[in-house]
Amino acid sequence: MNTALAAAFKYLPKVIEYARKDLAKRYSLLEDWEIRLKEAVPAPYSSEKFDIHGRIVRVLRYISDADHATCDGNTLVPEEVLGIPTEIGSLFHDPAYDEIESIAAAFGWSVAKTRKWADAIYGNILLQLARREQSRKARVLGTAWAHVSYAGVRVFGGFTRWAYRVFGVAVLAVFLGGGCSGCMSEIVDGFDDPVYEQSGTNANE
């Protein structure tokens, strides 16, 4: 018992430092980013961060800084999991969650339905990134992670914007262990490669 406590105290400063650096991450979208849907949205929506109409979701250029994190990536979860850069999904998902009530009102949907729509876009982005991988193993593992990641935001997204990401590793173990692949509908037809950059510290280096 004493050995376990000693080990815990030994590594605690490193864990705290990792968390501090990770929480300081910010991502900025340097150019407008187009995501194409398979079906049109029920009504247009426009704001400082989005221009959504028909089958086009355009995420407008934004800058994240120390005081305002439009996108902070995946908190306490590696940004690249099984070869997939998960922050690409967050470039849409984080600002969408900031405006979920307004988007729901414009679409004439409930907030719950709109949240599921945003979660599906996030998961679809990761799924399509996985399918771009060259090796079969990377595609299979990446696809599994995309479904697990989608399931995670579905489970925790209703509680708080970043709750899933805090528990992302545990979610991965639980859902893979239980054989659950999620129930993600494919609603994204395609998307351009986003032009973005990371500011702040990088805990994953």
C-alpha positions as CSV (number, residue, x, y, z in Angstrom):
1,M,0.0,0.0,0.0
2,N,2.8,2.4,0.9
3,T,4.6,1.5,-2.3
4,A,1.5,2.4,-4.3
5,L,1.0,5.7,-2.5
6,A,4.7,6.5,-3.1
7,A,4.3,5.8,-6.8
8,A,1.2,7.9,-7.0
9,F,2.8,10.9,-5.3
10,K,5.9,10.4,-7.5
11,Y,3.9,10.7,-10.8
12,L,1.3,13.2,-9.6
13,P,3.3,16.3,-10.5
14,K,3.8,14.9,-14.1
15,V,0.1,14.2,-14.4
16,I,-0.8,17.7,-13.2
17,E,1.7,19.2,-15.6
18,Y,0.2,17.1,-18.5
19,A,-3.3,18.3,-17.6
20,R,-2.2,21.9,-17.3
21,K,-0.6,21.9,-20.7
22,D,-3.4,20.0,-22.3
23,L,-6.1,22.4,-20.9
24,A,-4.1,25.3,-22.4
25,K,-4.4,24.0,-26.0
26,R,-6.4,26.1,-28.5
27,Y,-7.2,25.5,-32.1
28,S,-7.9,28.3,-34.6
29,L,-9.6,27.8,-38.0
30,L,-7.6,29.9,-40.4
31,E,-9.9,29.7,-43.4
32,D,-13.7,29.0,-43.9
33,W,-14.3,25.3,-43.9
34,E,-17.0,23.5,-45.9
35,I,-18.7,20.3,-44.8
36,R,-21.2,18.8,-47.3
37,L,-24.2,16.9,-46.0
38,K,-26.2,14.1,-47.7
39,E,-29.5,15.8,-47.0
40,A,-30.4,19.5,-46.7
41,V,-31.0,21.1,-43.3
42,P,-34.6,22.2,-42.7
43,A,-33.8,26.0,-42.6
44,P,-30.7,28.2,-43.0
45,Y,-28.7,29.3,-40.0
46,S,-26.1,32.1,-40.0
47,S,-23.9,33.5,-37.2
48,E,-20.3,34.7,-36.7
49,K,-19.1,31.1,-36.8
50,F,-21.5,29.3,-39.2
51,D,-23.2,29.7,-42.5
52,I,-25.5,26.7,-42.9
53,H,-27.9,26.3,-45.8
54,G,-29.1,23.5,-48.0
55,R,-26.5,20.7,-47.8
56,I,-23.6,23.0,-46.9
57,V,-22.3,23.5,-43.4
58,R,-19.6,26.3,-43.6
59,V,-17.6,26.8,-40.4
60,L,-16.4,30.4,-40.6
61,R,-12.8,31.3,-39.7
62,Y,-12.3,31.8,-36.0
63,I,-9.4,32.5,-33.7
64,S,-9.0,30.8,-30.3
65,D,-6.9,32.5,-27.7
66,A,-6.1,32.1,-24.0
67,D,-9.2,33.9,-22.9
68,H,-11.7,32.5,-25.4
69,A,-11.4,28.9,-26.5
70,T,-13.7,28.4,-29.5
71,C,-12.0,25.1,-30.0
72,D,-9.8,23.4,-27.4
73,G,-9.6,20.0,-29.0
74,N,-9.9,16.8,-27.0
75,T,-9.3,17.5,-23.4
76,L,-7.0,14.9,-21.6
77,V,-7.3,12.6,-24.6
78,P,-4.5,12.4,-27.3
79,E,-5.3,14.4,-30.3
80,E,-4.3,11.6,-32.6
81,V,-6.0,8.3,-31.7
82,L,-5.4,5.2,-33.9
83,G,-4.0,7.5,-36.6
84,I,-7.0,9.8,-36.6
85,P,-6.4,13.5,-35.8
86,T,-9.5,13.9,-33.7
87,E,-9.1,17.7,-33.3
88,I,-10.5,18.0,-36.9
89,G,-13.9,16.8,-35.7
90,S,-13.6,19.3,-32.8
91,L,-13.1,22.2,-35.2
92,F,-16.8,21.8,-36.0
93,H,-18.1,20.2,-32.8
94,D,-16.8,22.7,-30.3
95,P,-18.3,25.9,-31.8
96,A,-21.5,24.0,-32.7
97,Y,-22.0,23.1,-29.1
98,D,-21.6,26.8,-28.2
99,E,-24.5,27.6,-30.5
100,I,-26.6,24.5,-30.2
101,E,-29.7,26.2,-28.8
102,S,-29.7,28.9,-31.6
103,I,-29.2,26.3,-34.3
104,A,-32.0,24.2,-32.9
105,A,-34.3,27.3,-32.9
106,A,-33.4,28.0,-36.6
107,F,-34.0,24.4,-37.7
108,G,-37.2,24.0,-35.7
109,W,-35.7,21.1,-33.9
110,S,-35.3,20.2,-30.2
111,V,-32.0,20.9,-28.6
112,A,-31.5,17.1,-28.1
113,K,-32.1,16.4,-31.8
114,T,-29.7,19.2,-32.8
115,R,-27.1,17.9,-30.5
116,K,-27.4,14.4,-32.0
117,W,-27.0,16.0,-35.5
118,A,-23.8,17.8,-34.4
119,D,-22.5,14.7,-32.7
120,A,-23.1,12.7,-35.9
121,I,-21.2,15.2,-38.0
122,Y,-18.3,15.0,-35.5
123,G,-18.3,11.2,-35.8
124,N,-18.7,11.2,-39.5
125,I,-15.6,13.4,-39.9
126,L,-13.6,10.9,-37.9
127,L,-15.1,8.0,-39.8
128,Q,-14.1,9.5,-43.2
129,L,-10.6,10.3,-41.9
130,A,-10.3,6.6,-40.9
131,R,-11.4,5.5,-44.4
132,R,-8.6,7.6,-45.9
133,E,-5.9,5.5,-44.1
134,Q,-3.8,3.4,-46.4
135,S,-3.4,0.2,-44.4
136,R,-6.4,-2.0,-43.7
137,K,-5.4,-2.3,-40.0
138,A,-5.4,1.5,-39.7
139,R,-8.8,1.8,-41.4
140,V,-10.4,-0.9,-39.2
141,L,-9.0,0.5,-35.9
142,G,-9.7,4.1,-37.0
143,T,-13.3,3.2,-37.9
144,A,-13.7,1.5,-34.5
145,W,-12.4,4.7,-32.8
146,A,-14.7,6.9,-34.8
147,H,-17.7,4.9,-33.6
148,V,-16.5,4.8,-30.0
149,S,-15.7,8.6,-30.1
150,Y,-19.2,9.3,-31.4
151,A,-20.8,7.0,-28.7
152,G,-18.7,9.0,-26.1
153,V,-20.0,12.4,-27.1
154,R,-23.5,11.0,-27.3
155,V,-23.2,9.6,-23.7
156,F,-21.5,12.7,-22.2
157,G,-22.3,15.5,-24.5
158,G,-25.6,16.3,-22.9
159,F,-24.0,16.9,-19.5
160,T,-21.2,19.3,-20.6
161,R,-19.3,20.1,-23.7
162,W,-16.0,18.5,-22.6
163,A,-17.1,15.7,-20.3
164,Y,-16.6,12.9,-22.8
165,R,-13.2,14.1,-23.6
166,V,-12.1,14.0,-20.0
167,F,-13.3,10.4,-19.8
168,G,-12.4,9.5,-23.4
169,V,-9.9,6.8,-22.6
170,A,-12.3,5.1,-20.2
171,V,-15.1,5.3,-22.8
172,L,-12.8,3.6,-25.3
173,A,-12.1,0.7,-23.0
174,V,-15.8,0.3,-22.0
175,F,-17.2,0.4,-25.5
176,L,-14.5,-1.7,-27.1
177,G,-14.7,-4.2,-24.3
178,G,-18.5,-4.4,-24.6
179,G,-18.3,-4.8,-28.4
180,C,-20.4,-1.7,-29.0
181,S,-19.8,0.1,-32.3
182,G,-22.3,2.8,-31.7
183,C,-25.3,3.7,-33.8
184,M,-23.9,6.5,-35.9
185,S,-25.9,7.5,-39.0
186,E,-23.8,8.7,-41.9
187,I,-25.0,12.2,-42.8
188,V,-21.8,13.8,-44.2
189,D,-21.2,13.4,-47.9
190,G,-17.7,14.9,-47.7
191,F,-15.6,17.8,-46.4
192,D,-12.7,19.9,-47.4
193,D,-9.4,19.6,-45.5
194,P,-9.5,22.3,-42.9
195,V,-6.8,24.9,-42.6
196,Y,-6.0,25.3,-38.9
197,E,-3.3,25.8,-36.4
198,Q,-2.7,25.0,-32.7
199,S,-1.7,27.6,-30.2
200,G,-0.9,27.2,-26.6
201,T,1.1,24.2,-25.2
202,N,1.0,20.7,-26.6
203,A,0.8,18.1,-23.9
204,N,1.1,15.3,-26.4
205,E,4.6,16.1,-27.5
